[in-house]
Amino acid sequence: MENIVLDQTSDQPDQDLSAIVGEIAAEGLQKQSFHRLSYEAYSAVNGSDKLRSLVSDWGVVAGSIPSTADAGAILGYFQMILGDLDAAQATLESNSGSDWGSYWLCRVLLEKKMPGEALAIAKKFQGGSPASVDFAYLAVEALLQSTNIDEARSILDSLKTGQSESSQFAYASGRCSEKDGDYREAIDFYHRATSLDEENYDAYFRLGYLLGFHATEEEEQSGLALEYYEKCLQARPINTNVVMNLGILYEDCERYHDAIQCFQAVLKHHPNHTRAKLFLDDAVASTTMFYDKEQEKKADRQSQVLRIPVSDFELSVRSRNCLHKMNIDTLGDLIMRTEQELLAYKNFGETSLTEIKEMLVQKKLRLGQGLDELDSEPLSPRNPLEASADPQVLDTPIDLLNLSVRSRRCMERLNVRLVRDLINKTEVELMSAKNFGMTSLTEIKQQLNEQGLSLRG
């Protein structure tokens, strides 16, 4: 878990963080106690440097905490939010007899992608602990990380009676739907989670992530993904993934200077963050490329026309919705379809067809033109690996690969849905996509290499 704290200024006098920790511990630890601890640790007058100093001198702090188990749970929690997962695991394992020590140990294990170990602990405390409900939700997360969706849903069903109106239940339900591939249902659950608890930042993060890929036309135009990521900036500490994804979305909207600020904020707290370094270089390069008129003159004019989004034209709501659902984003996508294909789509009639054809005439294009050009040219060769690779691997949806937000958005633009589609792309084809740089190319090649595959030469 990597976190950052944004630059803040405050007129408040310096506070003794160790005294605050002692006060909170003296009240008896609850789940909210840890939220208070993180807010105090990352407040305007404290921050990660003071927290690290506190952790390094923990022997003094622990003396002010009545319970040794509570002191261990708090130390492990602080190590976790500082990103030192190995130290946190070691600390919390030595305090695994306490409820909250075990709870945060589960969290650490999930962060380290060790769902089996996390599940074993969660099940142990699921019945007799005062925090049994919290451990039940941890069990759901562990099962989903292991792709055991049915058992995860079974635990949620057992929680329905007392939890169905809680934000936590709505969030967990959304996670199940998301893992099941029902993204619209997941989005609805996450909306419900945030309506029940305006500080459910996990739900805001999932909303921002999913709406980056599965937004309706109206949601995309209203910039909801950006709005939800920006909402996550109110959390303390702020998850680094929030800032990284926000920077990528800013860049996608050509707000390059905002993107640069995001990547710089990550690097301030994590100077060796490889992706932030590379994305910062890409964003800085984009600011110069955007104003390079000479480069624009050299670009192929026809290619520029084909990349024009269909959303740039004044179309009826019905036509726009149909094109969106058919994954037709640009004029280049549109000329690859025939009149018959469009008319065969639900709710797409002659009126919409006439509207589309008139739009294409403005750019001296027509339906089916791309297919005609393909017929007149030799077909692109297929990747030889396609013949010998495991068909199950080739038919794996791109969504199931562990790709960054930027790479996944580029795959959407290129209409790459399966691994099979991906291996039949060349490096040049991928690099032609908007905002697809060397960072994304390296990531894609690494993912394919792990499967014994590669891009088409």
C-alpha positions as CSV (number, residue, x, y, z in Angstrom):
1,M,0.0,0.0,0.0
2,E,1.6,3.2,-1.2
3,N,0.2,6.5,0.2
4,I,1.1,10.2,-0.1
5,V,0.0,13.4,1.6
6,L,-0.6,16.4,-0.6
7,D,1.1,19.7,0.3
8,Q,-0.9,21.5,2.9
9,T,-0.5,24.7,4.9
10,S,-2.0,25.3,8.4
11,D,-2.0,28.1,11.0
12,Q,-2.5,25.5,13.7
13,P,0.3,25.1,16.3
14,D,2.4,22.0,16.2
15,Q,0.8,19.0,17.9
16,D,2.4,16.2,19.9
17,L,1.5,13.2,17.7
18,S,2.6,10.7,20.3
19,A,0.2,12.3,22.9
20,I,-2.7,12.1,20.4
21,V,-1.9,8.4,19.8
22,G,-2.0,7.8,23.5
23,E,-5.3,9.6,23.9
24,I,-7.0,7.6,21.2
25,A,-5.6,4.3,22.5
26,A,-6.8,5.1,26.0
27,E,-10.4,5.4,24.8
28,G,-10.3,1.7,23.6
29,L,-9.6,0.8,20.0
30,Q,-12.4,0.5,17.5
31,K,-12.3,0.6,13.7
32,Q,-12.9,4.3,13.8
33,S,-9.9,4.7,16.1
34,F,-7.6,3.8,13.2
35,H,-9.3,6.3,10.8
36,R,-8.7,9.0,13.4
37,L,-5.1,7.9,13.8
38,S,-4.5,8.2,10.0
39,Y,-6.2,11.6,9.9
40,E,-4.2,12.9,12.8
41,A,-0.9,11.4,11.4
42,Y,-1.5,13.0,7.9
43,S,-3.0,16.3,9.1
44,A,-1.8,19.6,8.0
45,V,0.6,20.0,11.0
46,N,1.9,16.4,10.9
47,G,2.6,14.3,7.8
48,S,4.6,11.3,6.8
49,D,7.9,12.6,8.1
50,K,6.6,13.0,11.6
51,L,4.9,9.6,11.4
52,R,8.1,7.9,10.4
53,S,9.9,9.6,13.2
54,L,7.2,8.4,15.6
55,V,7.5,4.8,14.4
56,S,11.3,4.8,14.7
57,D,11.0,5.9,18.3
58,W,8.1,3.6,19.0
59,G,9.4,2.3,22.3
60,V,8.7,5.7,23.9
61,V,5.2,5.9,22.5
62,A,4.3,2.4,23.4
63,G,4.9,3.2,27.1
64,S,1.9,5.6,27.0
65,I,-0.5,2.9,25.6
66,P,-2.2,0.8,28.3
67,S,-2.4,-2.4,26.3
68,T,0.7,-4.1,24.7
69,A,-1.6,-5.7,22.1
70,D,-3.1,-2.3,21.2
71,A,0.4,-0.8,20.9
72,G,1.4,-3.5,18.5
73,A,-1.8,-3.1,16.4
74,I,-1.2,0.6,16.1
75,L,2.4,0.3,15.2
76,G,1.6,-2.3,12.5
77,Y,-1.1,-0.1,11.2
78,F,1.3,2.9,10.9
79,Q,3.9,0.7,9.2
80,M,1.2,-0.4,6.7
81,I,0.0,3.1,5.8
82,L,3.7,4.2,5.4
83,G,4.0,1.4,2.8
84,D,6.4,-0.9,4.8
85,L,4.3,-4.0,4.4
86,D,7.0,-6.5,5.5
87,A,7.6,-4.7,8.7
88,A,3.9,-4.3,9.3
89,Q,3.4,-8.1,8.7
90,A,6.1,-8.9,11.2
91,T,4.7,-6.6,13.8
92,L,1.1,-7.7,13.4
93,E,2.0,-11.4,13.4
94,S,3.5,-10.9,16.8
95,N,0.2,-9.4,18.0
96,S,-2.1,-11.8,16.1
97,G,-3.9,-12.7,19.3
98,S,-5.7,-9.3,19.4
99,D,-8.7,-8.6,17.2
100,W,-7.3,-5.4,15.6
101,G,-3.8,-6.8,15.2
102,S,-5.3,-9.7,13.3
103,Y,-7.6,-7.4,11.3
104,W,-4.8,-5.2,10.0
105,L,-2.6,-8.3,9.4
106,C,-5.4,-9.6,7.1
107,R,-5.3,-6.2,5.3
108,V,-1.5,-6.4,4.9
109,L,-1.7,-9.9,3.5
110,L,-4.4,-8.9,1.0
111,E,-2.1,-6.0,-0.1
112,K,0.7,-8.5,-0.6
113,K,-1.6,-10.7,-2.6
114,M,-1.7,-13.5,-0.1
115,P,-5.5,-14.2,0.0
116,G,-5.2,-17.8,1.4
117,E,-3.4,-16.7,4.5
118,A,-5.7,-13.7,5.0
119,L,-8.8,-15.9,4.6
120,A,-7.6,-18.4,7.3
121,I,-7.2,-15.5,9.8
122,A,-10.5,-13.9,8.8
123,K,-12.4,-17.2,9.3
124,K,-10.8,-17.7,12.7
125,F,-12.2,-14.4,14.0
126,Q,-15.4,-14.3,11.9
127,G,-17.5,-15.9,14.6
128,G,-16.5,-15.0,18.2
129,S,-14.8,-11.6,17.7
130,P,-16.6,-8.3,18.5
131,A,-15.3,-7.3,15.1
132,S,-16.8,-10.4,13.5
133,V,-18.6,-8.5,10.8
134,D,-15.4,-6.7,9.7
135,F,-13.7,-10.0,9.5
136,A,-16.5,-11.4,7.4
137,Y,-16.0,-8.6,4.9
138,L,-12.3,-9.4,4.9
139,A,-13.1,-13.0,4.1
140,V,-15.2,-11.7,1.1
141,E,-12.2,-9.7,-0.2
142,A,-9.9,-12.7,0.2
143,L,-12.3,-15.0,-1.6
144,L,-12.7,-12.5,-4.5
145,Q,-8.9,-12.1,-4.7
146,S,-8.8,-15.9,-5.1
147,T,-11.7,-15.6,-7.7
148,N,-14.0,-17.7,-5.5
149,I,-17.0,-15.5,-6.2
150,D,-19.7,-18.0,-5.2
151,E,-18.4,-18.4,-1.7
152,A,-17.9,-14.7,-1.4
153,R,-21.5,-14.1,-2.3
154,S,-22.5,-16.8,0.2
155,I,-20.9,-14.9,3.0
156,L,-22.6,-11.7,1.9
157,D,-26.0,-13.5,1.9
158,S,-25.3,-14.4,5.5
159,L,-24.8,-10.8,6.4
160,K,-27.9,-9.5,4.7
161,T,-30.2,-9.4,7.7
162,G,-28.2,-6.9,9.7
163,Q,-26.0,-5.3,7.0
164,S,-28.1,-4.8,3.8
165,E,-28.5,-1.1,4.5
166,S,-24.8,-0.5,5.2
167,S,-22.3,1.2,2.9
168,Q,-19.8,-1.6,3.6
169,F,-22.4,-4.2,2.4
170,A,-23.1,-2.2,-0.8
171,Y,-19.4,-1.9,-1.5
172,A,-18.7,-5.6,-1.0
173,S,-21.7,-6.4,-3.3
174,G,-20.1,-4.1,-5.9
175,R,-16.8,-5.9,-5.7
176,C,-18.6,-9.2,-6.3
177,S,-20.4,-7.8,-9.4
178,E,-17.2,-6.3,-10.7
179,K,-15.4,-9.6,-10.3
180,D,-18.3,-11.2,-12.1
181,G,-17.9,-8.8,-15.0
182,D,-21.2,-7.0,-14.4
183,Y,-19.7,-3.5,-14.4
184,R,-23.0,-1.6,-14.6
185,E,-24.4,-3.4,-11.6
186,A,-21.1,-2.8,-9.7
187,I,-21.3,0.9,-10.5
188,D,-24.8,1.0,-9.1
189,F,-23.6,-0.7,-5.9
190,Y,-20.7,1.7,-5.5
191,H,-23.1,4.7,-6.0
192,R,-25.3,3.2,-3.2
193,A,-22.2,2.8,-1.0
194,T,-21.2,6.4,-1.3
195,S,-24.8,7.6,-0.8
196,L,-24.8,5.7,2.5
197,D,-21.4,6.9,3.6
198,E,-19.9,10.0,1.9
199,E,-16.5,9.0,3.2
200,N,-16.3,5.6,1.6
201,Y,-13.3,6.4,-0.4
202,D,-12.8,2.8,-1.5
203,A,-16.1,3.1,-3.3
204,Y,-15.2,6.4,-4.9
205,F,-12.0,4.9,-6.2
206,R,-13.8,1.9,-7.8
207,L,-16.3,4.3,-9.3
208,G,-13.5,6.4,-10.8
209,Y,-11.8,3.3,-12.1
210,L,-14.8,1.7,-13.7
211,L,-16.2,4.9,-15.2
212,G,-12.9,5.3,-16.9
213,F,-13.8,2.3,-19.0
214,H,-17.5,1.6,-18.8
215,A,-19.2,5.0,-18.6
216,T,-22.3,5.8,-20.5
217,E,-22.1,8.7,-22.9
218,E,-23.8,11.0,-20.3
219,E,-21.4,9.9,-17.6
220,E,-18.4,10.4,-19.8
221,Q,-19.5,13.9,-20.8
222,S,-20.0,14.9,-17.2
223,G,-16.5,13.8,-16.2
224,L,-17.7,11.6,-13.4
225,A,-14.5,9.5,-13.3
226,L,-12.4,12.6,-12.7
227,E,-14.9,13.8,-10.1
228,Y,-14.7,10.6,-8.1
229,Y,-11.0,10.4,-8.2
230,E,-10.8,14.0,-7.0
231,K,-13.2,13.1,-4.2
232,C,-10.6,10.5,-3.0
233,L,-8.1,13.3,-2.5
234,Q,-10.0,14.1,0.7
235,A,-8.9,10.8,2.3
236,R,-5.9,10.7,4.7
237,P,-3.6,9.3,3.7
238,I,-4.2,9.4,-0.1
239,N,-3.6,6.2,-2.0
240,T,-0.9,6.6,-4.6
241,N,-3.0,4.7,-7.1
242,V,-5.6,7.5,-6.9
243,V,-3.1,10.2,-7.8
244,M,-1.6,8.1,-10.6
245,N,-5.0,7.3,-12.2
246,L,-6.1,10.9,-11.8
247,G,-2.9,12.0,-13.6
248,I,-3.6,9.6,-16.4
249,L,-7.2,10.9,-16.8
250,Y,-6.0,14.5,-16.8
251,E,-3.6,13.6,-19.6
252,D,-6.4,11.9,-21.4
253,C,-8.3,15.1,-21.2
254,E,-5.2,17.0,-22.5
255,R,-4.8,18.7,-19.1
256,Y,-1.1,18.0,-19.2
257,H,0.0,20.4,-16.5
258,D,-2.5,18.9,-14.0
259,A,-1.2,15.5,-14.9
260,I,2.4,16.6,-14.4
261,Q,1.4,17.9,-10.9
262,C,0.0,14.5,-10.0
263,F,3.1,12.5,-11.1
264,Q,5.3,15.0,-9.3
265,A,3.3,14.6,-6.1
266,V,3.8,10.9,-6.2
267,L,7.6,11.3,-6.9
268,K,7.9,13.7,-4.0
269,H,6.9,10.9,-1.6
270,H,8.2,7.9,-3.6
271,P,11.3,9.2,-5.5
272,N,11.9,5.7,-7.0
273,H,8.4,5.2,-8.3
274,T,9.2,3.8,-11.8
275,R,5.8,4.3,-13.4
276,A,5.5,7.9,-12.0
277,K,8.9,8.8,-13.5
278,L,8.0,7.4,-16.9
279,F,4.5,8.9,-17.0
280,L,5.9,12.3,-15.9
281,D,8.3,12.1,-18.9
282,D,5.4,11.3,-21.2
283,A,3.2,14.1,-19.8
284,V,6.0,16.7,-20.2
285,A,6.7,15.5,-23.7
286,S,3.0,15.8,-24.5
287,T,3.0,19.5,-23.6
288,T,5.6,20.2,-26.3
289,M,4.1,17.9,-28.8
290,F,0.7,19.6,-28.5
291,Y,2.1,22.9,-29.7
292,D,4.5,21.5,-32.3
293,K,2.8,22.9,-35.5
294,E,5.5,21.6,-37.7
295,Q,4.8,18.0,-36.5
296,E,1.1,18.5,-37.2
297,K,1.9,19.6,-40.8
298,K,3.9,16.4,-41.4
299,A,1.1,14.1,-40.1
300,D,-0.9,12.2,-42.7
301,R,-4.1,14.3,-43.2
302,Q,-6.3,11.3,-44.0
303,S,-5.2,9.6,-40.8
304,Q,-6.1,12.7,-38.8
305,V,-9.6,12.7,-40.3
306,L,-10.1,9.1,-39.5
307,R,-9.2,9.7,-35.9
308,I,-11.9,12.4,-35.4
309,P,-14.3,11.2,-32.7
310,V,-17.9,10.7,-33.8
311,S,-18.8,12.6,-30.6
312,D,-17.5,15.8,-32.3
313,F,-20.5,15.8,-34.7
314,E,-24.0,16.9,-33.8
315,L,-25.9,13.6,-33.9
316,S,-29.2,12.6,-32.4
317,V,-29.1,11.0,-29.0
318,R,-30.3,7.7,-30.6
319,S,-27.5,7.7,-33.1
320,R,-24.9,8.5,-30.6
321,N,-26.0,5.9,-28.2
322,C,-26.1,3.2,-30.9
323,L,-22.6,4.1,-32.1
324,H,-21.3,4.0,-28.5
325,K,-22.8,0.6,-27.8
326,M,-21.3,-0.7,-31.1
327,N,-17.8,0.5,-29.9
328,I,-17.7,3.0,-32.8
329,D,-15.7,5.9,-31.5
330,T,-14.0,7.5,-34.5
331,L,-14.7,8.0,-38.2
332,G,-12.1,5.3,-38.9
333,D,-14.3,2.9,-36.9
334,L,-17.4,4.0,-38.7
335,I,-16.2,3.4,-42.2
336,M,-15.4,-0.2,-41.3
337,R,-19.1,-0.8,-40.9
338,T,-21.7,-1.4,-43.7
339,E,-25.2,0.0,-44.0
340,Q,-26.6,-3.5,-43.3
341,E,-24.6,-3.8,-40.1
342,L,-25.9,-0.5,-38.7
343,L,-29.5,-1.2,-39.7
344,A,-29.3,-4.7,-38.0
345,Y,-28.5,-3.0,-34.7
346,K,-31.4,-2.6,-32.2
347,N,-33.1,0.9,-32.5
348,F,-30.9,2.0,-35.4
349,G,-33.3,2.9,-38.3
350,E,-33.3,4.7,-41.6
351,T,-33.4,8.1,-40.0
352,S,-30.2,7.4,-38.1
353,L,-28.6,5.9,-41.2
354,T,-29.3,9.0,-43.2
355,E,-27.9,11.2,-40.5
356,I,-24.7,9.1,-40.4
357,K,-24.2,9.1,-44.1
358,E,-24.6,12.9,-44.3
359,M,-22.0,13.3,-41.6
360,L,-19.5,11.1,-43.5
361,V,-20.1,13.0,-46.8
362,Q,-18.9,16.2,-45.0
363,K,-15.5,14.5,-44.7
364,K,-15.6,12.8,-48.1
365,L,-16.1,9.4,-46.6
366,R,-18.7,6.6,-46.9
367,L,-19.8,3.5,-45.0
368,G,-17.9,0.4,-46.0
369,Q,-15.0,2.4,-47.4
370,G,-12.5,0.9,-45.0
371,L,-13.6,-2.6,-45.9
372,D,-13.1,-1.8,-49.7
373,E,-9.6,-0.6,-48.9
374,L,-8.9,-3.8,-47.0
375,D,-10.0,-5.9,-49.9
376,S,-7.7,-4.0,-52.3
377,E,-4.7,-4.6,-50.0
378,P,-3.1,-7.8,-48.9
379,L,-4.3,-8.9,-45.4
380,S,-2.0,-8.2,-42.5
381,P,-0.1,-11.4,-41.6
382,R,-1.2,-13.2,-38.5
383,N,1.2,-13.8,-35.6
384,P,2.7,-17.3,-36.0
385,L,2.4,-17.8,-32.3
386,E,-1.4,-17.9,-32.7
387,A,-1.2,-21.4,-34.3
388,S,0.7,-23.0,-31.4
389,A,-0.5,-21.0,-28.3
390,D,-3.1,-22.3,-25.9
391,P,-6.6,-21.2,-27.2
392,Q,-7.7,-20.6,-23.7
393,V,-4.9,-18.1,-23.2
394,L,-5.6,-16.4,-26.5
395,D,-9.3,-16.0,-25.7
396,T,-8.5,-14.4,-22.3
397,P,-10.2,-11.0,-22.1
398,I,-7.8,-8.1,-21.8
399,D,-9.7,-6.9,-18.7
400,L,-8.3,-9.9,-16.9
401,L,-4.7,-8.9,-17.5
402,N,-3.0,-6.8,-14.8
403,L,-2.7,-3.7,-16.9
404,S,-2.4,-0.1,-15.8
405,V,-5.3,2.3,-16.4
406,R,-3.5,4.0,-19.3
407,S,-2.8,0.7,-21.1
408,R,-6.3,-0.6,-20.6
409,R,-7.8,2.7,-22.0
410,C,-5.5,2.4,-25.1
411,M,-6.7,-1.2,-25.6
412,E,-10.3,0.1,-25.6
413,R,-9.4,2.6,-28.2
414,L,-7.8,0.0,-30.4
415,N,-10.7,-2.3,-29.9
416,V,-8.4,-5.0,-28.5
417,R,-10.7,-7.2,-26.5
418,L,-8.8,-10.5,-26.2
419,V,-5.1,-11.6,-25.9
420,R,-5.6,-13.0,-29.4
421,D,-6.3,-9.5,-30.7
422,L,-3.3,-8.1,-28.9
423,I,-0.7,-10.5,-30.2
424,N,-1.8,-9.7,-33.8
425,K,-0.8,-6.0,-33.2
426,T,2.6,-4.6,-34.0
427,E,4.5,-2.2,-31.8
428,V,3.9,0.5,-34.4
429,E,0.1,0.0,-34.3
430,L,0.1,0.2,-30.5
431,M,2.3,3.3,-30.4
432,S,-0.1,5.1,-32.8
433,A,-2.8,5.1,-30.1
434,K,-3.3,8.3,-28.2
435,N,-1.2,8.5,-25.0
436,F,0.3,5.1,-25.6
437,G,4.0,5.5,-25.0
438,M,7.1,3.4,-24.2
439,T,5.9,2.8,-20.7
440,S,2.7,1.2,-21.8
441,L,4.5,-0.7,-24.6
442,T,7.0,-2.2,-22.1
443,E,4.1,-3.2,-19.8
444,I,2.2,-4.9,-22.6
445,K,5.3,-6.8,-23.8
446,Q,6.1,-7.9,-20.2
447,Q,2.5,-9.2,-19.7
448,L,2.7,-11.2,-23.0
449,N,6.1,-12.5,-22.2
450,E,4.8,-14.0,-19.0
451,Q,2.4,-16.0,-21.1
452,G,5.1,-17.1,-23.6
453,L,3.7,-14.7,-26.2
454,S,4.8,-11.6,-28.0
455,L,3.5,-8.9,-30.4
456,R,3.4,-9.5,-34.1
457,G,6.9,-8.7,-35.6
